[in-house]
Amino acid sequence: MTSAKYEEYISKYKLRRFVDVHRQIYGSALTEIRSGKKQSHWMWYIFPQLRGLGHSHNAEYYGIVDRDEAIMFLLHPLLGRNLYEITMAMLTIDGKSAEEILGGIDALKFRSSMTLFDNICPNNIFSDALQKYYDGKSDERTLEMLQTGNVKDEQLISGGIIGAIIGDIVGSFYESRYRNPKSTSIALFTEGSRFTDDTVMSLAVADWLLSGELLQKTMPDWGLKFPHRGYGGMFYKWLYINKTKEPYNSFGNGAGMRVSPCGYYAQSLEEALNLAKQSAEVTHNHPEGIKGAQAIASAIFLARQHKSKDEIRDYIEQTFGYNLHRSCDEIRPTYQFDVTCQGSCPEAIIAFLDSHDYESSIRLAVSLGGDSDTIACMTGGIAAAYYGIPSWLVKYVTVEYLPNYIRDVIDRFDKACTERNY
């Protein structure tokens, strides 16, 4: 993905334009709806519609760019929650038409908004709102725009280390056993979501592959750029205190969490295994640490080669001795927090094997209830190579969570992988 594409995302998908005004206005808007009568001006950003339906400055500025941004809005931890809540408030009003509650022009906007969100999330409360206020009839102009090139965008973006990073961010909130519901029915993003040490060290490995610098240099350099990201105790000492940078015989899953760049960069399976070994043994030189890194990297490489899940499973089992003939449903009830490679790398691979697309793989990884950010990071790296990533997810994470410096490294790494492998 080019830096120009990243800049396009930044310029187009600015959900913060909604977040800021929601924090100021939403409470008043909800109070008005619950009273049964809209009294002030807030329709554009509380019930947004597609850009191009209105012609005022606010209609243009707060207009939803395309289907992807509508999904991003709906799944945003603040905006989506508010939209559901205030739509439900509309549904509880009895004996009034939409025109009586909102006024004639805003009733049209409400219909357009409900049509948009019903289209991306059918059979939900948005459909109920259309049924209650418009006899189930959608806004034809909104449907027309959704069906034309005006709002279409690519559905999947080819895999890359952004797949591992998304997994890390989604899993970050659920790493605590007290927050993990052991279910796939989770909010992908919360107000507590962030990228962790998994992302930082994955980028350090990518930087190593790009620059040719020693890992003993790139990893501490990145650690200094992004401190307080949840580094483990032994690794923290190696990163910030240990001057000799000697490995410490670890078999922790830090070796697996940072290895995805090796799987994407490699031109052969042998190179993937060799790079994974190098990336691990600088700290995690225990055989299990190296094995975990190699298992994840080889799964990514084989997924890139369009190998079937059976082929990937057979190779991992035969080469590394992991038991992958288990399911997430079998693992979940008794699985506990485990930061070892041997106790989390197989589970991460199984979450991929059990999945049917990128998003389901991340949900399965988190649902196991273990070291959620690291397991989802490893799973996400494999799933991105196998399925590709929904474009809205890449856009959302790019805009909401990643600073320019990180986007630049991802961009340069993707270009290098393309040049080496195609």
N, C-alpha and C positions, 0 to 999 in steps of 0.2 A: 504494500500500500504506500503510495507516494505521500510526501509531505504536503503536496498541494491538496490531496484528498483529505488529509487530516485538517488542514486549514479550512477546507470547505465545510467539514463537520462542525468545526468551532464557530464558523460564521453563521451556519444555518440552524444548528440545533442548540439553542440557548435556553434551556429550561429554567435557568435562573431568572429570566424575564418574567416567568410566572411565579416562581418561588417568592421573590421579593414582594410582589404585590399581594400574593395570597396571605403572607404573614401580616400584612397591614389591613386587608379588606375582608378576608374570608369570614371572620367571625361575624361581622355586620351583615354580610350577604346571607349567611345561614340563619341569623336571627330574623331577617326580613322574610325569608321563605317560610320559616316556621310560623310566622305571624299570618301568612297567607297572602302577602302583598309585597312585591318588589318596589322599593322606594328610591334607590340611588343607582348610580351608574357603575356597573361592574361586570356586565354580561360577557364581554370579550374574553376575559381571562378566567372566569369561573366555569362557564360553559363554552369552551372554545370551539370554533368551527374551522373548516378548511380555509387556508389562505386563498383569496380570490373570490370568495363569496360576497364579501363586503368591500367597500371602497374607501372607508375612512382610514385615518392614520392608525387608530387602535385596531381596526379589523385587519389591517395589513401586518402590523407589528406583532399582534397576539394570534394571528392566524396560524393554524397547524400546517406545517410545511408538507407533510406527506404521511403515508400510513405508518412509517417507522417512527416518526415523532409522536403520532397518536399513541402507539404502543408504549413509547418511552414515558409519555405523560401519564398513562394509565398505571404503569408499574412504578412510577416515582413514589417514594415512601410518603411524601407530603401531598403532592398533587393528586395522585390516584386515590388516596384515602379521602381527601376532601371532595373529589368528584362523586365518589360512591355515597358519601354521607349526605351531600346536598341533593343529589338525585333521589335518594331515599326520602328525604324531607319533602320533595315534590310529590312523591308517590303517596305520602300520608295525608295530603290535603284532599278533602272531600267536598263535592258540590261546587267546584270552581273549574272553569276552563283555563287553559294555559294563557289565553289572552287576558283573562281577568286577573291572573296572578302576576304575569310578567309584562303585560302590555302587548300590543299587536306586533310590533317589529321584533321585540325580544322573544316572543313566542315562536317566530320563524327561526331565530337563531338557536333556540332551545331544540327545535325539531332537527335542525342541521347537526347540532352537536350530538344529540342522541343517535342520529343515523350514523354518524362517523364512528362513535364508540361501539355501537351495536354491530357495525360491520367488522371490527377487529376483535370484538368479544361478544359473539352472538349468544342468544338465550340467557341474557343476564338482565340486570335491572334496567338497562338502557332500552331493551326490547319491551320491558314492562311499561316504561314511560311512553314509548311510542304508541303502545296499545291503549293506555289510559287516556292520553290527551289527543291522539291523532288517529284513532281507530286502527292502529297498527301500520299506518302508511308512512313509509320513509320519505325523506326529502329527495326528490328525483335528481336535483342538480348535484347534490353531494354524491349520490351513487354514480352519476355520470362521470364526475371528476375522479372518483376512486377507480373507475374502470378504464380510464384513458391514461395516456402518458403523463398527464399533469402531476400525478402524485405517485406514480410507480417508481420503484427503485429496485436495485438488485436485492434478491432475497437472501442469498448466502454470500459470504466473503470467505475466500480460501483460507485454510488454516495457517497458523503462525503462532509465535509466542504470546500474542494477544489472547489466544485461547487459554493458556495457562494463567495469565494475569487476571482474566475475567473470573476464572474459577477461584483464584485466591481472594479476590474482592468479595465475591458472593459468600464464600465460606468464612470470611473473617469475623462476621457478627456471630456465627454459630459455633465458633471454636470452643466456647465455654459450654460445659455439659449442662449448665443450668438454662442455657438459651436454646439448646438443640431439641426440637420436638420429636426427633427420630421419625420424620415424615418427609415426603417429597412436597407436601403442601406448605411451602414456605414463601415468604416474600424474598425475591432474589436480591433486592437492595433495601437497606434500611438506613436510618439516619446514623447508625453506627458502623456502616460498611466503609472499608478503606483497604488500600493495598498494604501488604505486610512484608516481612522479610523474605517471603517466598518470591514476590515480585522483584524486590531489590536484588537478590542474589541471582535470580534468573537473568536479569539485565547485566549483572556483573559477568556472568558466563558468556552472554552474547557479546559483551564488550571485549572479553578475552579472545573470542573467536575472530572478531573484527580487527582488533589492534595488534594481536600477537604479543601483547604484554603478558607477564606472568599472572596467573590467578592470585598469587600472593600479593599482587599489587592492585589488580582491578577490584577484587572483593573488598579489601579495606577502603579503597577509594569510594566505592559506592556506599559502604557502610557509613562513612563520614558524611556523605551527601544526605543520607536518609537514616539518621539515628532513631532510636525509640520505635522500631517497627516490629518488636516482638522476637528479637534474637534469643536463641537458647543460651543457657548459662555458659557452657563450655565454648560454644562458638563465639559468644560475646567476648570472652577472654582472648580467644585466638584473634578476633577481629581488631580489638582495641588495645589489648595489653601485651600479648605475646609478641615480642620483637623478633624472635627467630622464625616464627610462622611454621613451626613443625606440626605435622599431623598428629592427631591424638586418638587414633584407633577407634573412632566413633562408628557406630552402625545406626545412627539416628537418621530419620527420614529427610533431613536437610540435604542429603546426597541426591535423593529423588526429586525433591521439590524444585531444584535449580537446574535440572538437567535438560529440560525441553529444548533449549537452543541447539544442543548437540544432535538431537534427533532430526531437527529441521535443516541443519547445516551440512550434515554428512552426505556424501555422494555414494556411499555403499554401507551395507550393514556392518562390515568390519570396521569402517571408519566411525560409525555411530558408537559401536562398542568401545573403541579405543578412546574417542573423545569423552565418552561418559566416564570411563575409568579415570582419565586425567582430571576431569572436573570434580570427581568424588575424592580421590586419594590425597588431594592437597590438605584435606582435614579428615575426611571419613575414609581412612585407609583400612578399616576392618573389612574382611571379605563380604560380610552382609551389606555393608554400606556401599561397596563397589557394585555388588550384585543388584541392589535396588536401583541404583542409577542406570545401570546397563539395561535392566528390564524395562524401565520407563522409556529410555531413549530408543531401544530397539522396537518397542511397540509403536512409537511415533513414526520411526522410519518405515516400518512395514505398513502402517496405515497410509503413509504418503505414497507407497508403492501399490496402493489399491488391493492389498491382500485382504482376504475375507477374515471375518472374526474367528472362524475356526482355525485358519492358518496362523493368525496371531496368537491365539490361545495355545495351540500345539507347540509353537516355537518357544514361547515363554515357559511353558511347563517343562518341556524337554531340556531346555538350556539352563534354566535357573531352579528348577525343582519346586516352583510355586504350585499350589493347588488352586486352579482357576475353575474347577468344576463345582463351584458353589454359586449361589445367587445372593443378591443383596437382601432379599427377604429372609434367607436362611442366616445370614451374617448378623443382621440388624439387632435382633432381640438380645443377644448376649455380648455384642461388640462393645468394647470400652475404649477410652482414650489411650492411644498407643502411638508413641513417637518414634518407634523403631522402623527401619526399612522393612524387615520381615513381617512386621505387624501392621503395615499400612500400604506398602506398595502393591501387594497382591489385591488388596481390597479396592485400591484406586483403579486397577486394571479391570477388576470385575464390574465396577460401576460403569465403566465404558462398555464392557461386553454386554451388560444387561440393558443398555440404553437403546433408544430408537432415533435420537437426534442429539444435537449438542446440548440443548437446554435440559433435556431429560437426564443426560449423563451427569451434569452438575448437580441437579436435584438429588439424584441417587447418591452421589458421592457425599453430599452434605447430610443426607438422611441416615447414614450409617452411625453418626453420632460420635465420631472420633475426633482426630486432629483435622477439623473440617476444612480449614483454609488450605492446608498442605495436601490433603487427599483430593480436594476439588481442583487444586492447581495441577496435580499430576494427571488426574482424569481429564481435565480441560485441555491439556496439551495433546493428549492422544485423540480425544474426540474432535478437536478442531482439525486435525490432520485427516481424520476419517470422513467427517460429515461436512466440514466447513462450519461457519458461524453465522447465525442470523445477523443481517446487516444492522438491525436496530440495536442489538447488543453491543456491537463494536462502536457504533456512533455514541451510544449512551455512555459507555465507560470512557471513551476517548474524551468526551466533553466534560463529564462530571468528575472524573477521578484522576486523570493523568496530566501532570505538568508538561510543559513544552519539552523539557530536557529528555523525559522518558519517551515521548512521542518521536523525538528525533532519533533516538537509538533504535526503537522498533522499526522505524522507516528504513534506516541504513541497514539494519540486519535483514529485513525482508528483501531489500534489493540485492544484498550479497548472496542470499540463499537462491534467489531467482537466477542470478548470473551463474552460480555454480551448478545448478541442477537442471537448467532448461536450455 
